[in-house]
Amino acid sequence: MKQTVDARGLLCPQPVVLTLKALVSADEVVTIVDNQTAVENVTRLARSKGCAIAIDKKADGIYLTIHKGDAPVEMTQADAAVTCPSGEPAAGPLVLFVPSDCFGRGPEELGERLMGAFFHTLRDVEPKPATIVFMNTGVKLVVEGSRALEDIRALADSGIEVLACGTCLGYFKLMEKLSVGRVSNMFDIASILLKAGKIVEL
């Protein structure tokens, strides 16, 4: 049985994961990718499973034809935990993850001052994140009375997406005091973090 996996536009490790799932049931798998990192990762997978692989570069993508050997292909726990190699950065947006209203560890007052200074400075430096995610006590930075509120609002006005964890706002009884950004949920936040090219956590 032959199966085609269209992995164009997908971030690592999805091309590998989808190819492996197809190999479990198919004798021949054609995986279509659009970048060299995916070619190398899928090729490495095929060879590790004892499969033959042929690479054909076409105008609409790179076609990797994999022929399974005599031995069955199974997905192991190690395969399920496959991750991207560090050779090339993954494509995707820069995301700033803010799980606290204090910057670093130490006196709380100092941490709050440093966090305020960070967001003030962020207005003038590059590259800027595409999205800023506030969770846990970090949501206190986007509500009334936050010393960083003016700077975060300016960042939002410049086009940066600002998300605040709804569960966290509810826990701290701050839902009605949200002053910048929008209330988000764990599904959206998880999706954004997993699709990010780079995540910077404060």
GIHU-V787159 format. One record per pair of residues at least 4 apart in sequence whose C-alpha atoms are under 8 Angstrom apart, sorted by sequence separation. I is the first residue (numbers start at 1). J is the second residue. D is the distance in Angstrom with one decimal. If there is no record, write none. Layout:
i->[I	I]
j->[J	J]
d->[D	D]
This chain:
i->[10	11	12	13	14	15	16	17	18	19	20	21	22	23	34	35	36	37	38	39	40	41	42	43	44	45	46	47	57	58	68	75	76	77	78	106	107	108	109	110	111	112	113	114	115	116	117	118	119	120	121	122	134	135	138	139	142	145	148	149	150	151	152	153	154	155	156	164	165	166	167	168	169	170	174	184	185	186	187	188	189	190	191	192	10	23	33	46	47	57	58	68	75	106	134	141	144	155	156	164	169	170	184	23	33	46	47	56	57	84	102	105	122	140	141	142	143	156	169	193	7	22	46	55	56	104	134	141	142	7	55	56	102	103	141	55	102	103	166	19	43	54	55	101	102	142	7	53	54	101	102	103	19	53	54	102	103	5	53	102	5	52	53	101	51	52	15	51	52	5	51	52	164	166	15	50	51	162	163	164	165	166	167	3	50	162	163	164	165	166	46	161	162	163	164	165	43	50	163	165	16	142	3	15	19	39	1	2	5	7	8	9	49	156	1	2	3	4	5	6	7	8	9	16	20	39	139	156	1	2	3	4	5	6	7	8	12	16	139	1	2	3	4	5	6	7	15	34	35	153	2	4	33	34	120	123	132	134	152	153	16	32	33	119	130	131	132	133	134	135	136	139	32	33	130	131	132	133	134	135	139	149	32	33	116	117	120	123	129	130	131	132	133	134	137	143	149	31	32	116	119	120	123	131	133	136	30	31	96	115	119	135	144	30	31	94	95	98	100	140	143	144	29	30	31	94	95	96	97	98	99	100	143	144	29	30	93	94	95	96	97	98	99	100	101	102	142	143	28	29	93	94	95	96	97	98	99	100	101	142	143	28	29	93	95	97	99	100	101	142	28	99	100	101	142	27	28	98	99	101	27	26	23	24	24	23	24	24	37	8	21	20	133	17	17	17	13	13	12	13	12	12	11	11	11	95	95	104	103	95	93	94	95	97	99	100	92	93	94	95	96	97	98	99	92	93	94	95	96	97	98	91	92	93	94	95	96	97	91	92	94	96	90	89	90	11]
j->[14	15	16	17	18	19	20	21	22	23	24	25	26	27	38	39	40	41	42	43	44	45	46	47	48	49	50	51	61	62	72	79	80	81	82	110	111	112	113	114	115	116	117	118	119	120	121	122	123	124	125	126	138	139	142	143	146	149	152	153	154	155	156	157	158	159	160	168	169	170	171	172	173	174	178	188	189	190	191	192	193	194	195	196	15	28	38	51	52	62	63	73	80	111	139	146	149	160	161	169	174	175	189	29	39	52	53	62	63	90	108	111	128	146	147	148	149	162	175	199	14	29	53	62	63	111	141	148	149	15	63	64	110	111	149	64	111	112	175	29	53	64	65	111	112	152	18	64	65	112	113	114	31	65	66	114	115	18	66	115	19	66	67	115	66	67	31	67	68	22	68	69	181	183	33	68	69	180	181	182	183	184	185	22	69	181	182	183	184	185	66	181	182	183	184	185	64	71	184	186	38	164	26	38	42	62	25	26	29	31	32	33	73	180	26	27	28	29	30	31	32	33	34	41	45	64	164	181	27	28	29	30	31	32	33	34	38	42	165	28	29	30	31	32	33	34	42	61	62	180	30	32	61	62	148	151	160	162	180	181	45	61	62	148	159	160	161	162	163	164	165	168	62	63	160	161	162	163	164	165	169	179	63	64	147	148	151	154	160	161	162	163	164	165	168	174	180	63	64	148	151	152	155	163	165	168	63	64	129	148	152	168	177	64	65	128	129	132	134	174	177	178	64	65	66	129	130	131	132	133	134	135	178	179	65	66	129	130	131	132	133	134	135	136	137	138	178	179	65	66	130	131	132	133	134	135	136	137	138	179	180	66	67	131	133	135	137	138	139	180	67	138	139	140	181	67	68	138	139	141	68	68	68	72	73	73	74	75	88	61	75	75	189	79	80	82	82	83	83	84	84	90	90	91	92	192	193	202	202	196	195	196	197	199	201	202	195	196	197	198	199	200	201	202	196	197	198	199	200	201	202	196	197	198	199	200	201	202	197	198	200	202	197	197	198	195]
d->[6.2	7.3	7.4	6.2	5.9	6.1	6.1	6.3	6.3	6.2	6.5	7.5	5.9	6.7	7.4	6.6	6.3	6.2	6.0	6.0	6.0	6.3	6.2	6.3	6.1	6.4	6.4	5.4	6.3	5.8	7.8	5.9	6.4	6.4	6.6	7.3	6.3	6.2	6.3	6.2	6.2	6.3	6.2	6.1	6.5	6.3	6.1	6.0	6.8	7.8	6.7	7.8	5.0	5.5	8.0	7.1	6.5	7.5	6.2	6.0	6.3	6.3	6.2	6.1	6.3	6.9	4.8	7.9	6.3	6.1	6.1	6.3	5.9	6.1	6.6	6.6	6.2	5.8	6.2	6.2	6.2	6.1	6.1	6.1	6.6	7.3	6.4	5.1	6.8	4.4	7.2	7.8	6.9	6.8	5.1	5.2	7.5	5.9	6.1	7.5	4.9	5.7	7.0	6.5	6.9	6.8	7.7	5.8	6.1	7.9	6.5	7.0	7.3	6.7	7.4	7.6	7.1	6.3	5.0	7.1	7.4	6.7	6.7	7.0	5.0	6.1	8.0	6.1	5.7	5.3	5.8	6.5	7.9	4.5	6.3	4.7	4.2	6.4	7.4	7.3	6.9	5.7	6.5	7.7	4.6	7.3	7.9	6.6	5.1	6.3	7.8	5.7	6.6	5.5	6.6	7.3	4.9	6.9	4.4	5.8	6.5	5.7	6.4	6.9	6.4	5.2	7.7	5.6	6.7	7.6	4.7	7.4	6.8	5.2	7.5	7.3	5.4	7.4	5.5	6.1	6.0	5.5	7.3	6.7	6.2	4.5	5.3	5.0	5.2	5.9	6.9	7.1	6.5	6.0	5.6	5.8	8.0	7.9	5.8	7.3	7.6	7.7	6.2	6.5	7.4	7.7	8.0	5.7	7.2	6.7	6.2	7.4	6.6	7.6	5.1	6.1	6.4	5.7	6.1	5.9	5.6	4.5	6.8	6.5	7.7	7.6	5.9	7.0	5.3	4.7	4.9	4.7	4.6	4.9	5.1	5.2	7.1	5.3	7.0	6.4	5.7	6.3	5.9	6.2	6.8	7.8	7.0	5.1	7.7	5.8	7.8	7.7	5.8	5.8	7.3	7.1	7.3	7.8	7.4	7.9	7.0	6.2	5.3	6.4	8.0	5.6	6.2	6.2	6.1	6.3	7.5	6.9	5.5	6.7	5.3	4.5	5.0	4.9	4.8	5.3	6.5	7.8	4.6	7.9	6.0	7.9	5.4	7.6	6.9	6.2	5.9	6.2	6.1	6.3	7.4	7.2	7.6	5.8	6.2	4.7	6.0	8.0	6.4	7.5	7.7	5.3	6.4	5.1	6.1	7.4	6.5	6.3	5.5	5.4	6.5	7.6	5.3	7.3	7.8	7.8	5.2	6.6	7.9	4.4	7.9	4.8	6.0	6.3	6.0	5.9	5.9	7.0	4.3	6.0	5.8	6.2	7.3	5.6	5.0	4.7	4.9	4.8	4.6	6.2	5.5	7.8	6.0	4.9	7.1	5.1	6.0	7.1	5.9	6.2	6.3	6.2	5.3	4.7	4.4	5.9	7.1	5.6	6.7	8.0	7.5	7.8	6.3	3.9	7.3	5.6	4.7	4.8	7.6	6.2	7.5	6.2	6.1	5.5	7.8	6.0	5.3	8.0	7.2	7.2	5.1	6.3	5.7	7.3	7.3	7.4	7.3	7.0	7.4	7.9	7.4	7.8	6.7	5.8	7.3	5.8	5.6	7.0	6.9	6.8	8.0	8.0	7.1	7.4	6.5	6.3	7.8	6.1	7.9	6.7	7.7	7.6	6.4	5.1	5.9	6.3	5.9	6.0	6.0	7.2	5.0	5.1	5.0	4.9	4.9	4.6	5.5	7.6	3.8	6.7	6.0	6.3	6.0	6.5	4.9	7.2	7.7	7.7	5.0	7.0	7.5	7.2]
